[in-house]
Amino acid sequence: MLVLVAFMSVQVYWFYFNHDVLIEAGISVSSAPDLNVIYSTAGRLVAMIGATVFVMVTQNPQHYLVVLIMSILREGQEMFIDPLFPYANSPASPVMDFGIHAVIVAIEFMAFVTVWKAAKGKSDSGQ
């Protein structure tokens, strides 16, 4: 989970403070609507970071399920959006990008099922 927080933190930094990285990637930051989308995206990432840190502190598997659902939905969306609208300097082809996201979603889904079974077993045993 720390790796996930690290990746999201870097993205938040770019979206809030380092627009040069976004410009190099082909993202427009020249108008108020562009900045609205950029800052809204950063805000959503901050919310996911907060939820993830909360889960790491509480160590509650049921809370972790919520974070996994958020991650699966975000990565699942990116799996289709990124190949359709690739970044200007993307190191991966659209097909490779789709495959990378598919692997990430599959891993997160397997983690979700594993945590769900553990949380269900814990609640079934009365704890």
Residue pairs with C-beta under 8 A, 6 or more apart in sequence:
1 52
1 55
1 56
1 67
2 56
4 52
4 71
5 49
5 52
5 53
8 45
8 48
8 49
8 52
9 49
11 42
11 45
12 42
12 45
12 46
12 49
14 21
14 22
15 22
15 38
15 39
15 41
15 42
15 45
16 39
16 42
19 29
19 38
22 29
22 38
23 29
24 88
24 89
25 87
25 88
25 89
25 90
26 87
26 88
26 89
27 34
27 38
27 87
28 34
29 35
29 38
48 67
48 70
48 71
48 74
51 63
51 66
51 67
51 70
52 67
54 63
55 63
55 64
55 66
55 67
61 115
61 118
61 119
61 122
62 119
64 115
65 112
65 115
65 116
65 119
68 108
68 111
68 112
68 115
69 112
71 108
72 105
72 108
72 109
72 112
75 101
75 104
75 105
75 108
76 101
76 105
78 101
79 98
79 101
79 102
79 104
79 105
80 98
82 90
82 94
82 97
82 98
82 101
83 94
83 95
83 97
83 98
84 94
86 94
86 97
90 97
92 100
